Amino acid sequence: MICGSLRKGSYNAALARALPGLAPAGLSLRPAPSFEKIPLYNFDIQHSTGFPAEVNAWADAIRGADALIIVSPEYNWSIPGALKNAIDWVSRMKEQPFKDKPVVLQSCAGGILGGSRMQYHLRMSLTSVDAIIFGRPEVIVTFAAQKFDEKTLELKDQTAIDLVKQQLAGFERFARRQIGKG
Ligand SMILES: Cc1cc2nc3c(=O)[nH]c(=O)nc-3n(C[C@H](O)[C@H](O)[C@H](O)COP(=O)(O)O)c2cc1C
């Protein structure tokens, strides 16, 4: 699981924490290392000192997973910069970690579109790194503040819970087909 938000009280991080409880028994989920400390992409750094340790750690976690769930907010109608920066870094690797990796997307946002524009942009970027992206159902959590418990940040919206369960069940079948384990 990759979370696109770095903030402590993140709704997207809260959704990611809820996923193991909503996933089918065959899916074993764990969080990817944070990309918070990854420097801004600069070819000169890559060229002179190689990939930073944080980038290698992130790439290794992606390589080690059979499939990926990306849960992310939308920033200014698109992919949060820190997440895009991490993708840009690993996209330059010879053994590119997203290649042929089944990926499913989820988003929570404050507004009426629930991060859907970010999802469309992320689909494009992930296609450019040869990921295999799950189609539907989409998980788009609109008006996020109303869907999580104010204090515990537990996902309390039954429609969202049902949709997540449906998506993860479909994603497990999809991912197993893609990686030949189904
Ligand atoms: C820099 C920035 C840009 C944002 N742009 C959008 C946007 O384009 N669309 C949207 O629905 N919400 C936008 N928001 C509001 C986020 O949906 C809201 O802050 C959400 O809670 C962020 O996700 P998180 O709780 O996981 O951190 C933006 C927030 C920030 C901080």
The ligand as an SDF file (V2000), in Angstrom:
LIG
                    3D

 31 33  0  0  0  0  0  0  0  0999 V2000
   -2.0090   21.5010   -1.7820 C   0  0  0  0  0  0  0  0  0  0  0  0
   -3.4310   21.0090   -1.7330 C   0  0  0  0  0  0  0  0  0  0  0  0
   -4.1720   20.9560   -2.8860 C   0  0  0  0  0  0  0  0  0  0  0  0
   -5.4670   20.4630   -2.8690 C   0  0  0  0  0  0  0  0  0  0  0  0
   -6.1550   20.3440   -4.0410 N   0  0  0  0  0  0  0  0  0  0  0  0
   -7.3160   19.6700   -4.0600 C   0  0  0  0  0  0  0  0  0  0  0  0
   -7.9510   19.3360   -5.3010 C   0  0  0  0  0  0  0  0  0  0  0  0
   -7.4760   19.6440   -6.3680 O   0  0  0  0  0  0  0  0  0  0  0  0
   -9.0980   18.6180   -5.2550 N   0  0  0  0  0  0  0  0  0  0  0  0
   -9.6680   18.2290   -4.0660 C   0  0  0  0  0  0  0  0  0  0  0  0
  -10.7020   17.5520   -4.0910 O   0  0  0  0  0  0  0  0  0  0  0  0
   -9.1160   18.5550   -2.8770 N   0  0  0  0  0  0  0  0  0  0  0  0
   -7.9480   19.2430   -2.8500 C   0  0  0  0  0  0  0  0  0  0  0  0
   -7.3340   19.5240   -1.6590 N   0  0  0  0  0  0  0  0  0  0  0  0
   -8.0240   19.1850   -0.4060 C   0  0  0  0  0  0  0  0  0  0  0  0
   -7.7910   17.7280   -0.0390 C   0  0  0  0  0  0  0  0  0  0  0  0
   -8.7720   16.9330   -0.6670 O   0  0  0  0  0  0  0  0  0  0  0  0
   -7.9070   17.5260    1.4780 C   0  0  0  0  0  0  0  0  0  0  0  0
   -6.9990   18.3800    2.1450 O   0  0  0  0  0  0  0  0  0  0  0  0
   -7.6540   16.0760    1.8520 C   0  0  0  0  0  0  0  0  0  0  0  0
   -8.0290   15.8860    3.1790 O   0  0  0  0  0  0  0  0  0  0  0  0
   -6.1830   15.7230    1.6520 C   0  0  0  0  0  0  0  0  0  0  0  0
   -5.9680   14.3430    1.8420 O   0  0  0  0  0  0  0  0  0  0  0  0
   -5.3810   13.7520    3.2110 P   0  0  0  0  0  0  0  0  0  0  0  0
   -6.4630   13.9750    4.2700 O   0  0  0  0  0  0  0  0  0  0  0  0
   -5.1850   12.3090    2.9420 O   0  0  0  0  0  0  0  0  0  0  0  0
   -4.1330   14.4820    3.5510 O   0  0  0  0  0  0  0  0  0  0  0  0
   -6.0580   20.0490   -1.6430 C   0  0  0  0  0  0  0  0  0  0  0  0
   -5.2890   20.1140   -0.4750 C   0  0  0  0  0  0  0  0  0  0  0  0
   -4.0000   20.5710   -0.5130 C   0  0  0  0  0  0  0  0  0  0  0  0
   -3.1870   20.5790    0.7670 C   0  0  0  0  0  0  0  0  0  0  0  0
  1  2  1  0
  2  3  1  0
  2 30  2  0
  3  4  2  0
  4  5  1  0
  4 28  1  0
  5  6  2  0
  6  7  1  0
  6 13  1  0
  7  8  2  0
  7  9  1  0
  9 10  1  0
 10 11  2  0
 10 12  1  0
 12 13  2  0
 13 14  1  0
 14 15  1  0
 14 28  1  0
 15 16  1  0
 16 17  1  0
 16 18  1  0
 18 19  1  0
 18 20  1  0
 20 21  1  0
 20 22  1  0
 22 23  1  0
 23 24  1  0
 24 25  2  0
 24 26  1  0
 24 27  1  0
 28 29  2  0
 29 30  1  0
 30 31  1  0
M  END
$$$$
